[in-house]
Amino acid sequence: MAKYLALLSAAVSLFAFIDCAMRDEAAIKKLPKWAWLLIIFFLGIFGSVFYLFAGRNGKFQRSSLNKKPKKPRILPPDDDPDFLNKL
């Protein structure tokens, strides 16, 4: 039983550490990112649970550097309202 509890603790800590490291600074509340990483690393499961409940700000959002630009949607002539208005 103790080995399953230790495995669960390690999994939660690893998840929280990776989640914090990949989040944008704007998506983290209360403390700076580096402080949350230190708390998670040194306090283990307690720091991880504290971060998951108090440090995250909503859904996961990647930084704008990793986002691919959206391609403009090309409409066929019969669906394009500008083209149909010119007829």
C-alpha positions as CSV (number, residue, x, y, z in Angstrom):
1,M,0.0,0.0,0.0
2,A,2.8,2.4,0.8
3,K,4.5,1.9,-2.5
4,Y,1.2,2.9,-4.3
5,L,1.0,6.0,-2.2
6,A,4.6,6.9,-3.0
7,L,3.9,6.3,-6.7
8,L,0.8,8.5,-6.6
9,S,2.7,11.2,-4.8
10,A,5.5,11.1,-7.3
11,A,3.0,11.2,-10.2
12,V,1.2,14.2,-8.8
13,S,4.4,16.1,-8.1
14,L,5.8,15.4,-11.6
15,F,2.5,16.5,-13.2
16,A,2.4,19.7,-11.2
17,F,6.1,20.5,-11.9
18,I,5.7,19.9,-15.7
19,D,2.4,21.8,-15.7
20,C,3.9,24.8,-14.0
21,A,7.0,24.8,-16.1
22,M,5.0,24.8,-19.4
23,R,2.5,27.5,-18.3
24,D,2.8,31.1,-19.3
25,E,3.6,33.6,-16.6
26,A,0.2,35.2,-17.0
27,A,-1.5,31.9,-16.3
28,I,0.0,31.5,-12.8
29,K,-1.4,33.2,-9.8
30,K,0.0,34.5,-6.5
31,L,3.7,33.8,-7.0
32,P,6.2,33.9,-9.9
33,K,6.8,30.7,-11.9
34,W,10.2,30.1,-10.4
35,A,8.8,30.3,-6.8
36,W,6.1,27.7,-7.7
37,L,8.7,25.4,-9.2
38,L,10.8,25.6,-6.0
39,I,7.8,25.0,-3.8
40,I,6.7,21.9,-5.9
41,F,10.3,20.6,-5.9
42,F,11.1,21.0,-2.2
43,L,7.6,20.4,-0.6
44,G,6.7,17.4,-2.8
45,I,3.0,16.4,-2.6
46,F,2.1,19.3,-0.3
47,G,3.6,21.9,-2.7
48,S,2.0,20.1,-5.7
49,V,-1.5,20.1,-4.3
50,F,-1.1,23.7,-3.1
51,Y,0.0,24.7,-6.6
52,L,-2.8,22.8,-8.3
53,F,-5.5,24.4,-6.2
54,A,-4.1,27.9,-5.6
55,G,-1.5,28.6,-8.2
56,R,-3.1,27.8,-11.5
57,N,-5.3,30.3,-13.4
58,G,-7.9,28.4,-15.4
59,K,-7.2,26.2,-18.4
60,F,-3.9,25.4,-19.8
61,Q,-2.7,27.9,-22.4
62,R,0.6,27.6,-24.3
63,S,2.7,30.7,-24.7
64,S,2.2,32.7,-27.9
65,L,5.6,31.7,-29.2
66,N,4.6,28.0,-29.6
67,K,1.3,28.8,-31.5
68,K,1.2,28.3,-35.2
69,P,-0.4,31.2,-37.1
70,K,-3.9,30.4,-38.4
71,K,-4.2,30.1,-42.2
72,P,-7.0,32.2,-43.7
73,R,-10.0,30.2,-44.6
74,I,-10.5,30.1,-48.4
75,L,-14.2,30.2,-49.4
76,P,-15.4,28.8,-52.7
77,P,-17.1,31.5,-54.8
78,D,-20.6,30.3,-54.1
79,D,-20.1,30.6,-50.4
80,D,-18.2,33.9,-50.4
81,P,-20.7,36.7,-49.6
82,D,-18.4,39.4,-51.1
83,F,-18.3,37.5,-54.4
84,L,-22.1,37.0,-54.4
85,N,-22.7,40.7,-53.8
86,K,-20.7,41.6,-56.8
87,L,-22.9,39.5,-59.1
